[in-house]
């Protein structure tokens, strides 16, 4: 499994599970490539610092947070795993859930600041490759266009059709709840 984001509805709340894969190269701008090294976000994660799950990198649209007990982040060698419980009690949470169901919001994007000495840059043909080895993670967002294409959203309805009162969903359309 590369990067993904899943939504499940259970008992009136939406549960989100996502993975931001490490070690994947992306082109940030023409000739400018970037890789996030495994455990680059470890410092703030291990310190238990506050980190938010946001809609579109907007701190005015929080979906979950560590301080609220609704966001769990697990740092692994291959990916940062995100688990959240989203309460649809706010208009932006309902908007996010609806946009995800419609396939409009499909990406996952970390909001971070590179720590002093936390990257290395090397020439690469006509461009450069920056490898981020240490960064302060402040938030992770559901977005329409992620810089890292492998960090994509996929929503699934994990309830049976009998539980939801809906017809069965064709596997090719399972992102639609």
Secondary structure, DSSP 4 states (H G I P E B T S, - for coil): --BEEEEEEETTEEEEEEEEESS-EEEEETTEEEEEPTTTTHHHHHTT---EEEETTEEEEEEEETTTT-EEEEE-SSEEEEEEEE-TTSHHHHHHHHHHHTTS--EEEEEEEEPTT-EEEEEETTEEEEEE--EEEEEEEEESS-SSTTBB------S-HHHHT-PPPPGGGTT--
